[in-house]
Amino acid sequence: MSKKDVKYTEEKKQETEELENKYKRALADYQNLEKRVAEQKSEWAKSANRELLQKLLPVLDNLELALKHIEDEGLTHSTLLSVNPELAEGLKIGVTQFLNALKSEGVTKIEVLGKEFDPNSMECVGTVSGEENKVIEEIRPGYTLFDRVLRPAQVRVGQARTEKVVEKEQVEIVN
């Protein structure tokens, strides 16, 4: 082979390698694009679900509140329950089904009672006497959707009371 042929062969080999590298880069870019589009579709679906779920949570709150009131002693003997004693049981089943449906969509309740206050998942609506910075009472439950806060829990947090605060409260009670 002449020098000219060797040079020509090496040029073609180098050209082939460049084209092969460009092809590999283009293929990798395309695969990355496919992944990014799939992730965006998933995020859009989650976002749409998020908005719907935020509208449904107040409905769940009302159903749970109704169930709580029905189960209270004062309402167990009400005329409504004496006419239809299965009402409380039916409502309990409905609330359970609602919670199971939410769970199947990735919604979980944020457990707060007795936990350290976390401003990322809780909203403090008041303080009460108790262990400092611990959640003493849950006012409204909070929920997460795929480990992201859907709605923060509204809680009352414990606060150690100083002697002056206790004395002031006692004076106000006397007056």
C-alpha positions as CSV (number, residue, x, y, z in Angstrom):
1,M,0.0,0.0,0.0
2,S,1.2,3.4,-0.8
3,K,1.5,6.3,1.6
4,K,-1.4,7.9,-0.1
5,D,-3.6,4.8,0.4
6,V,-2.6,4.6,4.1
7,K,-3.4,8.2,4.6
8,Y,-6.7,7.9,2.9
9,T,-7.6,4.8,5.0
10,E,-6.7,6.6,8.2
11,E,-8.7,9.6,7.2
12,K,-11.7,7.4,6.5
13,K,-11.2,5.5,9.8
14,Q,-11.1,8.8,11.7
15,E,-14.2,10.1,9.8
16,T,-16.0,6.9,10.7
17,E,-15.1,7.2,14.4
18,E,-16.3,10.8,14.4
19,L,-19.6,9.9,12.8
20,E,-20.0,7.0,15.2
21,N,-19.3,9.3,18.2
22,K,-21.9,11.8,16.8
23,Y,-24.4,9.0,16.4
24,K,-23.8,7.8,20.0
25,R,-24.2,11.3,21.3
26,A,-27.4,11.9,19.3
27,L,-28.7,8.6,20.6
28,A,-27.9,9.4,24.2
29,D,-29.5,12.9,23.8
30,Y,-32.6,11.3,22.4
31,Q,-32.8,8.7,25.2
32,N,-32.4,11.5,27.8
33,L,-35.1,13.5,26.1
34,E,-37.4,10.5,26.2
35,K,-36.7,10.1,30.0
36,R,-37.3,13.9,30.6
37,V,-40.6,13.8,28.7
38,A,-41.8,10.8,30.7
39,E,-40.8,12.5,33.9
40,Q,-42.6,15.7,32.9
41,K,-45.8,13.7,32.0
42,S,-45.6,12.0,35.4
43,E,-45.2,15.4,37.2
44,W,-48.1,16.9,35.2
45,A,-50.3,13.9,36.2
46,K,-49.2,14.3,39.9
47,S,-49.9,18.0,39.7
48,A,-53.4,17.5,38.3
49,N,-54.0,14.9,41.0
50,R,-52.6,17.3,43.7
51,E,-55.2,20.0,42.8
52,L,-58.0,17.5,42.8
53,L,-56.9,16.0,46.1
54,Q,-56.6,19.4,47.7
55,K,-60.3,20.0,46.8
56,L,-61.3,16.6,48.2
57,L,-59.5,16.9,51.6
58,P,-62.1,19.4,53.1
59,V,-64.8,16.9,52.1
60,L,-63.0,14.2,54.1
61,D,-62.6,16.6,57.0
62,N,-66.3,17.1,57.1
63,L,-67.1,13.4,56.9
64,E,-64.7,12.7,59.7
65,L,-66.2,15.5,61.8
66,A,-69.7,14.2,61.2
67,L,-68.6,10.7,62.2
68,K,-66.9,12.1,65.4
69,H,-70.1,14.0,66.3
70,I,-72.3,10.9,65.7
71,E,-70.0,8.8,67.9
72,D,-70.1,11.4,70.7
73,E,-72.3,10.3,73.6
74,G,-74.7,13.2,73.1
75,L,-75.7,12.1,69.7
76,T,-75.9,8.4,70.2
77,H,-79.4,8.7,71.5
78,S,-80.5,11.3,69.0
79,T,-83.7,10.8,67.0
80,L,-81.7,10.5,63.8
81,L,-79.8,7.5,65.0
82,S,-82.9,5.9,66.6
83,V,-84.6,6.1,63.2
84,N,-81.5,4.8,61.4
85,P,-79.0,3.1,63.7
86,E,-76.8,2.0,60.7
87,L,-76.0,5.6,59.9
88,A,-72.8,5.8,62.0
89,E,-71.6,2.4,60.6
90,G,-72.3,3.4,57.0
91,L,-70.5,6.7,57.5
92,K,-67.6,4.9,59.1
93,I,-67.4,2.6,56.1
94,G,-67.5,5.5,53.7
95,V,-64.7,7.4,55.5
96,T,-62.6,4.2,55.5
97,Q,-63.2,3.7,51.8
98,F,-62.3,7.4,51.1
99,L,-59.1,7.0,53.1
100,N,-58.2,3.8,51.2
101,A,-58.8,5.5,47.9
102,L,-56.5,8.3,48.9
103,K,-53.9,5.9,50.0
104,S,-54.0,4.0,46.7
105,E,-53.3,7.4,45.0
106,G,-50.2,8.0,47.1
107,V,-51.8,10.1,49.9
108,T,-50.7,9.4,53.5
109,K,-51.7,11.1,56.7
110,I,-48.9,13.0,58.5
111,E,-48.6,11.5,62.0
112,V,-48.1,14.5,64.4
113,L,-49.2,13.7,68.0
114,G,-46.3,13.6,70.4
115,K,-43.8,14.4,67.7
116,E,-41.4,17.3,67.6
117,F,-42.9,20.3,65.8
118,D,-41.8,20.4,62.1
119,P,-42.7,23.6,60.3
120,N,-42.2,21.8,56.9
121,S,-45.2,19.6,57.5
122,M,-47.1,21.3,60.3
123,E,-48.8,24.7,60.9
124,C,-48.9,25.8,64.5
125,V,-52.2,27.4,65.3
126,G,-51.6,27.8,69.0
127,T,-49.6,26.9,72.0
128,V,-50.8,25.0,75.1
129,S,-49.1,24.1,78.3
130,G,-47.0,21.0,77.8
131,E,-43.6,19.7,76.7
132,E,-41.7,22.3,74.9
133,N,-42.0,22.1,71.1
134,K,-44.0,18.9,71.1
135,V,-47.3,18.5,69.3
136,I,-50.0,18.2,71.9
137,E,-53.1,18.4,69.8
138,E,-54.0,18.0,66.1
139,I,-56.6,20.4,65.0
140,R,-56.8,19.4,61.3
141,P,-54.9,16.4,59.8
142,G,-52.2,17.0,57.3
143,Y,-51.4,14.8,54.3
144,T,-48.5,14.0,51.9
145,L,-48.7,13.0,48.3
146,F,-45.7,10.9,47.3
147,D,-43.6,12.2,50.2
148,R,-44.4,15.9,49.4
149,V,-46.7,17.8,51.7
150,L,-50.1,18.1,50.2
151,R,-51.6,20.0,53.2
152,P,-49.8,20.7,56.4
153,A,-51.3,19.5,59.7
154,Q,-52.7,22.2,61.9
155,V,-51.5,21.6,65.4
156,R,-51.2,23.0,68.9
157,V,-47.7,22.9,70.3
158,G,-46.5,22.5,73.9
159,Q,-44.9,25.5,75.5
160,A,-43.3,25.6,78.9
161,R,-45.0,28.3,81.0
162,T,-42.9,30.6,83.1
163,E,-43.9,31.6,86.6
164,K,-44.8,35.1,85.4
165,V,-47.2,33.8,82.8
166,V,-48.8,31.4,85.3
167,E,-49.2,34.2,87.8
168,K,-50.6,36.6,85.1
169,E,-53.2,33.9,84.0
170,Q,-54.2,33.3,87.7
171,V,-54.7,37.1,88.2
172,E,-56.8,37.3,85.0
173,I,-59.0,34.3,86.2
174,V,-59.5,36.0,89.6
175,N,-60.5,39.3,88.0
